[in-house]
Amino acid sequence: MSSFSMPWPFKKKTPPKDTNHNTNKDDDSKKKREEEENEVYMEEFGVTDRLLDYVSGFTINAFKDYPLLDDGRDAHADPSAASASSVSKDLTDWQERHAVLVLSRVKELSQLRYVLCPRHLKEKQFWRIYFLLVKTYTSPYEIRAIQKAKHRMMELENDKFVDKAAIEVEMTDTKHTSGSLSKLQCDPEHFADEV
């Protein structure tokens, strides 16, 4: 009887030995790069140190006493502009991401939201007031995001147009080629005359 031996598949993993300091430097540079990428991401959504300082000073009264009309519009806003903006009462994708980032960074705002919603304000009202209060801080970033989105849409439309034109050219070439082949197949005397 022969014995069959296999290596044991569950090896004890030992941590790599840190014989040089290059791994520490690599880890530090990786962490630094991740922090920089995180800062760029945060800034893309308007979450800056200046905004965080401003938001951390919000009080319950800032939200409770903010004059909103019954339908959630700003009482100080231009009525014609308010009717246009009240069409979409939900947050945009940019605003949602901004809100999540701010809530994760400013615990005071999370606590205010917990206290105010839904006892004193509806969630939509809370965010409507928030974005009106921080409008001067966030509007340049939101406008930049809208411009980027429009630019991407234009690029996609251009790509579709180029693809459609290429397909049309290819189809036209195919029609001409198949048309001449069918002509040759249908009229062998004509083919003999041309050759």
N, C-alpha and C positions, 0 to 999 in steps of 0.2 A: 504494500500500500504506500503510495507516494504521498508525501505531505506537500501541501500547497501553502506557501506563506505569502501573505500580503502585508504591506506596511499599514500600520495603524493610522486610520484617516483623521483621527482627532488629535492633532498635535497641540501641545501647549505652546501658545504664541508668546514669544518673548519680545519685549519692546526693543527697538533698535538702539544700539549703543550710541551715545552722543560723544563721539571721540573728537569732533571738531566743533567749532562755533558757527560754522556756515549754516547749519540747520536753524539755529536761533536767528541768524540774520535773515534767512529766507522767510521764516515765520513772521518776523517783524515787518519785513517789506510787504509780505502778503496781507498782513493785518492793516498796514498803512494804506495799501492800495484799496482794500475793501472799504475802509473808512472814507477814503476820497470818493469812491463810487457811490457810497451811501449818501454823502453830502451832496453830490451832484443830483442824485435821485430826489433827495429831499428838496433841493432848491428848484428842481423842475416842477414840483407841486407847490411851490411857494412857502415851504416850511423853512423859514430862516430864523436865526437867533433873535432878530428884531421882532418878528411875528410872535415867536414863543414867549418873549418877555411881555409883549402886549397882551396876549391871550391869558397868560397866567394871572393878570390883574383883574380879570372879569369877576363881577360879583353877581349874585342872584338877582339883585335889583336891576342890573344892566339888562337882563333878559325880561324880567317881569314887567318893568316899567317902559319897555320899548314900545312905541306907538305903532301897532299893526291894526289895519282895518280888519273887519270880520272875516274876510276871505283870505287873510294872511299877507296882504300887501302892506308895504311901508306907507304910513300915513303922510310922511314928508315928501314922498316921491311924486314926480310929475304924473298926473292921472293917465295921460296917453301912453307913457312909458310903462306904467304899472299894468295897464291892461294887456300890453304886448308880452310882458314878462310873466304874467300870471297864467299864461297858456300852459307852460310846463312847470308844474309845481315840484316835481321830483328833482333830485340832484343829478348833475351830469356825471359822467365817469370821472372826470378830472376832480370835481368837487367831492365825490365819494372817496377817492384815493387820498385827497388832501385831508378830509375829515378823519380817516383812519390813522393817518400819520400824526396828525395833531393830537388826537385822543391818546395815541401811544406815547407821545412825548410830554404832554401837559396833563398831569394827573388832576390838577385843579379843575380843568374843563370837564374831565370825565366825571368828577364828583358833582359839578354843577348840573351836568346832563342827568345824572342819576337822581338828583334832588328835584329837578324841574320836570322831567318827563316821566310819566304822563300826568302827574298831579296838577301842574300849573300850565304846562304848555304841551302841545302835541309835538311829536318828533319833527315834523315838517316845519313847524313854526320855530322851533329851537334852531334848526339849521338855517332857516331863512334869516333869522335875526343875526346869527353868527356871521354868515357871509356878508350881510349888510354892515356889520361892525368892522369886519376886517377887509372890506372892499379896497381901501387904499393900499393895503399891504399885498393883497393877492391878485388884483386885477392885471398887473403887467404879466404875471406868470400864466394866468388863465388865458389871456389874449395870445401869448406866445404858443400855448398848447393848441389853441384853436387854429392858429396860422399853420402850425406843423401838420395838424390833421387835414386841413384843406390842401396843403402842399402834397401830402401823401395821396389824397384822393385824386388830385390832378395827375400825379405820376401814374397811378393805377389806370386811370382813364386813357392816358397816352399809351401805356403799354398795351391795353386792350385794343386801341385803334391800330397800333403797329402790328399786333398779332392778326387782327382782322384783315388788314391790308395784305399781309403776307399770305394768308390763307386764300384770299381772293385771287392774288396773282398766281398762286399754285393751282387753284381750281381752273383758272383761265388757261394756264399752260396745259393742264391735263385735258381740258375740253378740246383745245387745238390739236394736241397729239392724238387723242382718241378719234377726233373727227377725220384727220388725215388717214389714220389707219383704217377706219371704216370705209372711207372712200376707196382706198386701195383694195380692200377686201371685196367691195361691191362691184368694182369696175376693173377687172383684170386687164382689159384691152387698154384702158387709160394708163395703167401701170406699165404695160409693155411699151406704150408710146413714149412715156417719160424716161424709161431706162434706156 
